[in-house]
Amino acid sequence: MMHNFNAGPSILPREVFKQASEAILNYNNSGLSILEIGHRTDLFQAVMDEAIALVKELMQLDDQHEVLFLHGGASTQFFQIPMNLLNDNEIAAYTDTGTWSAKAIKEARIFGHVEVVASAKESNYNHLPKQFTVPKTAKYLHLTTNETIHGVQWHDFTPFFEAGVPLVADMSSDILSRKMDFNKFDLIYAGAQKNVGAAGVNLVIVNKNILGKVTRKLPSMMDYRNHVENGSMLNTPPVFAVYVCMLTLRWLKNLGGVEAIEKINNQKAQLLYNAIDSLPVFKGTAINKEDRSIMNACFIMDNAGLEKEFLTLCKQHNIVGIKGHRSVGGFRVSLYNALPLESVQVLTGLMQEFAGKKG
């Protein structure tokens, strides 16, 4: 058994792999592959309808929120959001908590004024800045709920909900991993390849009441309203990627939904962080434990010279994907929804064995 801790594209449930592989040969006994069915056919319309319905059910969305499956990944949303929500002479508020929020800030500045209301850049993003004031004139407030590279995650959204402006969130790496009131967000976006499905599609949830307020002309493909009106099929959608999302969402529902997976995710994270904290060889990178990510645990070794040896040992035990991002080094262990507890148990057991020999 391989223990896949990759940050994305990441592990998916085994049953999703099985169902998707069968559908490649013969989808729904149609005699056609899922890769060749027409996107305007009843066969695929049923896939899209079920995927959208599952998102609404799992997130308990109200009727004001529309669910879209779009091309381009989260990086496209970095500019599509301000393009749709921010005029040239208006202000958008952003929190700068890591590499991904910094990328979003850079793109937003193309379309209007950006006020960074909180930043942890000077400390290399090793904590979350809790004190900030949002201008009441801001057209929206943007946050990245979980920073995969630096291993920090927002757990208290009260200050954001109380800001009094539309709330936009990049949830690419922690969507559907924990319960929250998703209706309090006006726009949520997430690349599918961590908790929702396979790479190649982007999930967007948008409150339709915030659309249509900019004066600029928008390219048809960049206007959210066109995608809403066309049911995410303004052009040919990424059929197979949407299908894998549907299968993954089905799996999550059958597991017991977001509430059930949250308990499992907390159990996995607690097991790993207990190992990091109790073994002197390892050291977490987030300075505040309350900021630690449940999805991406980042840590280092006091003796960096041992890192390569530990990675080699992990490879020998079928553990892959724990090397830290190239910009920060160290280790990053991704604990996405589909990762089984058994994999974390194997990793922490190996950490204890290694620490016993080197500590």
N, C-alpha and C positions, 0 to 999 in steps of 0.2 A: 504494500500500500504506500502510495506517495502522500506526503504531507505538504500540501501546497499553501504557502503563506504569501504568495505573490500579491503585490499591491493593486494589480489590475492591468490587463484582464486577469481575473481571479477565479478561484474555485467556484464551481456550480454544483448543485445537488446531483448525485449519481443518476437518479431517476430522470432528471432533465437531460443528461447526456444520452441516456438510453432512448428516451422518447424522441429526442431530436434526431438521433442517428437513424431511427426507424423511419421517421418522416422524410428524411432525405431520399430514401428508396421508394417509399409509397406512403403518401400522406392521406390518412383517413380513408384508406381503401379506395382512393380515387384512381389509382394507377399512375398518378403523377407524383413527382417529387415536390416537396415544399419549396424547392429552389426554382421551380418552373411554373408554379400556378400563377394565374393572372391576378394582379392586385385588385382588379374590379370584379372579381368573381365572388360568388356567395361563399366559396371555401375560405378565401382570405378575409372577407368582410366579417365572418364569424370570429376569426382570430382577433382582429382589431377590436371588435365589439366586446369580446370577453376580456381582453387585456385592459381596456379602458374601464370596464365595469369592476374588475378586480382591484384596480388602483383606487377607484372611488370607495369601494367597500373596505379595503384594508386601511385606508387613510381616513375613512369616515368623512368624506368631503361633502360640502353642501352644494346646492344647485348653482351657486355663483362661480364655482371653480370648474374650469374646463381642463381635461386631460389630453395632452398631445404627445405623440411619438414623432420626433423630428430627426432630421439628418444633422450631422456636424459636431456632435459631442458637446460637452460643457464649454469648451473653448469658443465655440461659435456664440454661445449665450453671453459670453463676456461682452461682446459688442452688440448683439441683437437686443439685449435688454435696454441699454441706454438709447439705442436707436429708436425703440418703441416708446420709451417712457420719459426721455429727457430732451428738452429743447436746448438750443445752443446757449441761451442766456439764463438757464436754470441750474440749480444745485442738486447734486445727489450726494448722499452721505455714505461713506464706506468705512468698514473696520478693516484694518490691515493686520492680519494674524498669521500670515505665512505666505508661501510661494504662490498658492492659488488665488488668494485674495489680492495679492500684489498684481498678478496678471489681469484680474478683473478690473482693478483700478486703472491700469495702463490703458486698457481698451476704452473704458468709460470716458476718459479725458478727451477722446477724439470727438465726442458728441456734446459735451457740456462741461460745466464746472464740477469738479469733484472735491469734496471736503472730507479728508481723512479724519474722522472723529476720534479714533483710537488706534494706536499702533504699538506693536511689540518688536518692530524691526530692529531697533537699537540693541536689543538683547538677544538677537538672532532667533526671535520667535520661540523662546523657551517658556512662555507663559501667555495668558490671555489678559489683555488690558480691560479691567472691569469698570473704570471710571470714564464716562464720556457723556457729552451733551450733543444732542442732534438738533440742528437748526429746524425750526418749525416750517421754514420755507422749502425744506428739502422735498424733492418729488418722490424720493424713496430712500430707504436705508438698506444697504446690502451687507450681508455677512456670509462667511464661509463656515458652516456649522462644524466641520471637522477638517483639520489640516493633516493630510496623509504624510507629508514629508517630515513635519516637525512633531507629530504625535500629540497635538492639543485639540480639544473638542469643547464646544460650548455645552454646558449642562443646564444652566439657568437662563431662560429666555425672557424673563420678566422685564429687564431693562429695554429689550427690543420691542416687546409688546406694548410697553408704556410710552414709547417714543412719539407716538401720535402721527406717524407718517407710514405710507405703504411699506411693507416689509418684503424684501427679496432675499432668498437664500440659495446658495450653492450647497446642495446636500448630496453631491456626487458619491461621497464615500461613506455616508451613514444613513441614507434614506431607508425607511422601513426597518430600521434596526432597533427602534425604541418608540414608545408611545409618546405622543405630544399632540397638541391641538393644531393640526395642519391648516385648519381654516383661518387661523390668525396670520398666516403668511399670504401675501398677495401674489407672489410668484415664487415657485420652487423649481429648480432645475437639477438634473442629475444625469451624468453619463451612466449608461446602463451596466457597464462592465465590472462593477464591484458587487452590488447587492441585488440588481434587478435582472440582469441577463448577460448577453454577449455584447462585445464591442460592436459599434456600428449604428447605434440609435441613442437618442437622448430623450429622456422623460421630462416633460415640462407640465407643471400645474399652474394655471394662471386664473386669477380673479378677473373675469371679463370686464368688470366695472372700471379697471384702471387703463384699459386700452382705448386707442383712438383720440388721445389728447395732445399728441405732438403735431406741430405744423409742417414738419418736413415731409417730403414725398418719400415713401418707402418702397423699395423693390418688392415685388409681389411675394417672393419667397421669404422675405425678412419680416413681413407683416403678420403678427400672430393672428389677427382677425381672419385672414385668409385660411390659415390652417384650422382654426376653429370651425369656420363655415364649411370646410371641405373634409372634416373628420379625419385630419392628419393624412389626407390623401390628395393634397394639392398637386403633387407629382407622385411618381412611383416611390412608395415608402420602402425602407429596408426590410423586406418581407421576412426573411429568415431571422433577423435580429428581433423583430417584433414577436415572432412566434416563440423564440426562446424566452423572451420576457414573459409572455403569457404562461408558458410552462413553469417558470420560476415563481411567478405570482400564485399560480395554482398550488405549487408545493408549499409556499408560505401559508396560504390559507388553510390547507390540510393539516399543517403543523400546529395550527392554533392561532395564526395571525401574528400581528406585531407584538402583542402582549406576551405571547409565548416565546418568541424569538428573543425578546429583550432579556428575559430571565436566563436563557441559554448564553447569550452574549456576555452578560454580566458575570456569569460563572466562569466562562473562558478567560475573560480579562482579569478577574480576581486571581485565578490560578497563576496566570503568567506574571502579574505584578507582584504577587507574593514571592515568587521565585526571584525576581529582579531585586526586590528589597531585602531578601534574606541571604542572598549570596554576595559576598563582598567583591567577587570578581566582576560583577555587573553593576551598572549604574544607570538609572533612568535619566532622560534628558529634560523632561518637563520639571521645572523647579517646584511647581505647586501640584500636589497630588490631585487636588480637585479639578485641575485642568487636563488631566490625563485622558487620552482618547481610549474609548472602549473598542474602537475599530482598528487602530494602528498604534501598537506599542513600540516606541522608539527608545533604544538604550545603547550604551557604549560599554567598553571595558576600560578600567583604569590603566591597564597595560595593553595599549593598542597593538602591541606585537603579538598578542595571543588571538587576535580576531581571525586571521587567516586560518590558524589551526582549528579554531572552533567551527568555522564555515566548512572546512574539509571534513570534520567529524560529522557535522550535520548531513552533508551530502552522502556520506557512507551509510547513514540511517534514513535515507530517502526523504530528508527534509530539504525543501527548496524554497527560494524566494524570501529569505530573511536578511539579505544584505541591504543596508541602508541606502537611501537615495544618494546618487553620486554627488549631490551638492552639500551633503551633511555628513556622510559616512556612517560608521557604526552599524547598528542593526535596526531593522524595521520588521515587526511581525504583524501581519494583517489578519484580523480576526473576523472576517466578514460572515454574513449570515450562514452561508453554506458550509463553512469550516466546521468539521466535527470536533467535539470536545476531546476525542481520542488523540487528535493531532497535537493539541496543546499539552496533553498529558505526556506524550512522547517527547516533545520538545523540552518541557520543564524537567523531565527525568534526565535528559541528556545534559541540561544546564547544571543540574545538581551533581551529576557524575563528573563533569568537566571541572566544576568549582572544587570538588573534593580532591582532585588531582593537582590543581593549579593554585588553589587558594591557600 
